[in-house]
């Protein structure tokens, strides 16, 4: 277990059982969501790259206008 996750679990132990269950459900939902994405991409090799290329196209073609919030 990572140090950060271990710290989060220690803090969660201080909460009520209901709050612990809510946090656990959020974590479990995130894991399930990640697994669904991985399965979807595994069924369609190259899909992730295709989606990334489609997302980058407006930037390359000059159609995207920056928001002025800085650079990532």
PEBEL-V66324 format. One record per residue. N is the residue number from 1. SS is DSSP state (h for helix, s for strand, l for the rest). PSI is psi in degrees with one decimal (* if undefined). Layout:
n->[N:N]
ss->[SS:SS]
psi->[PSI:PSI]
This chain:
n->[1:2:3:4:5:6:7:8:9:10:11:12:13:14:15:16:17:18:19:20:21:22:23:24:25:26:27:28:29:30:31:32:33:34:35:36:37:38:39:40:41:42:43:44:45:46:47:48:49:50:51:52:53:54:55:56:57:58:59:60:61:62:63:64:65:66:67:68:69:70:71:72]
ss->[l:l:h:h:h:h:h:h:h:h:h:h:l:l:l:l:h:h:h:h:h:h:h:h:h:h:h:h:h:h:h:h:h:h:h:h:h:h:h:h:h:h:h:l:l:l:h:h:h:h:h:h:h:h:h:h:h:h:h:h:l:l:l:l:l:l:l:l:l:l:l:l]
psi->[138.8:160.2:-40.5:-42.5:-40.4:-41.5:-41.8:-40.8:-41.8:-42.1:-38.9:-31.7:-21.7:-11.4:169.1:161.8:-38.2:-43.7:-39.6:-42.8:-38.7:-43.5:-43.8:-39.9:-39.7:-45.2:-45.8:-39.2:-41.4:-42.3:-45.1:-40.4:-44.3:-41.4:-39.1:-42.9:-46.4:-41.1:-40.4:-43.0:-33.0:-32.4:-20.2:78.7:136.9:-7.1:-42.1:-44.3:-38.8:-44.9:-40.0:-42.0:-40.4:-37.8:-31.0:-20.8:-46.2:-31.8:-47.9:-36.8:-3.0:6.9:-22.9:132.6:128.8:157.0:-12.0:11.3:7.8:-177.0:147.6:*]
